[in-house]
Amino acid sequence: MPNNIRTIADAWPAHNEIVGMLGSADKIVATIDAKNQYPWLYRVFPGMNKAKIIFTKTTVNTDSLAQLKPDVLFSSTNPQLISKTKELGIPTVQLIFQNYNELQKVVTITAKILGGTAPAKAEKFNNYLTERLQKVKSITSKIPASKKPTVLHIESLKPLVIDGKDTIVDEWIKASGAKDAAGISGNQKPASVEQIIKWNPDIIVIGKSGLSNPNNVTASLNALYKDPQWSQISAVKKHKVLVNPMGVFLWDRYGMESALQFQWLAQELHPDQFKDVNMVTITQQFYKEFLNYDLTAAEANKILHAQNP
């Protein structure tokens, strides 16, 4: 690994914002994150506009990657991708995490590779995550089990894919003062409406990208509420389907903004216990402190409602 990282290729969608937080977004020359998918990424880190989109989840334009010759390639532990880049001889770092503790390790490892001021920023983020988790859990741990709703996280409706237990999704559901309704374990698991009817969650959380019409959240939710099969489920019947915030990356998936996820969900589920939590202010402070971007209150509201810039 070079001591001085000048150019970066990042094939892991969730990792680009971690590189950005650590002060090296301008060094990303190759990415998987398209502007139309993650518009806030390009708003917060305009240097991303010069990066070439040469990766998909399973493939890479090896000719472009060879020409760019980055000092380091970050990727998830995807064997299909690595088998295609291995022969290029680019120093490669494969990373993955399934919980908050492992997220902190990924941030620390990335910072060590990037050097400079990155390790100090990583430590600051990790301390923030630890402190906020402890603060929220100190409240939610005192909520009686009978007062904790069951929550199901849906990644997409068509095809129907959910996230179950033994994941970071399961971790933020529990930290937020809820019980995971999923009867299966693992990320991105195929499911049926019949299974979800059986689990009968009190609350459903879904990312905007998983809706039937991501460009029209209201229409998507109305269609779900009117569906005779889905309306058998308590969360749908009572209109308790929450669309997850989305900023530089998805808050509910495997990015550093998942440090905001459990704070948002806790105040959504237990407003009386979290009266002092103002997510607009918290989001503004977070973006200023960790992404070096001054969000207006209007911009923070857009992110909280999964709207584009």
VENUR-V198781 format. One record per helix or strand of 2 or more residues. SS is the DSSP state (~ for helix, > for strand). FROM is the first residue (numbers start at 1). LEN is the number of residues. If there is no record, write none. Layout:
ss: [SS;SS]
from: [FROM;FROM]
len: [LEN;LEN]
This chain:
ss: [>;~;~;>;~;~;>;~;>;~;>;~;~;~;>;>;~;>;>;~;>;~;~;~;~;>;~;~;~]
from: [8;13;25;28;39;46;52;62;72;79;92;100;118;145;150;161;168;179;189;193;203;208;217;230;234;241;258;279;297]
len: [3;9;3;4;6;5;2;7;4;10;3;15;23;3;7;3;8;2;2;7;5;3;10;3;4;4;12;13;8]
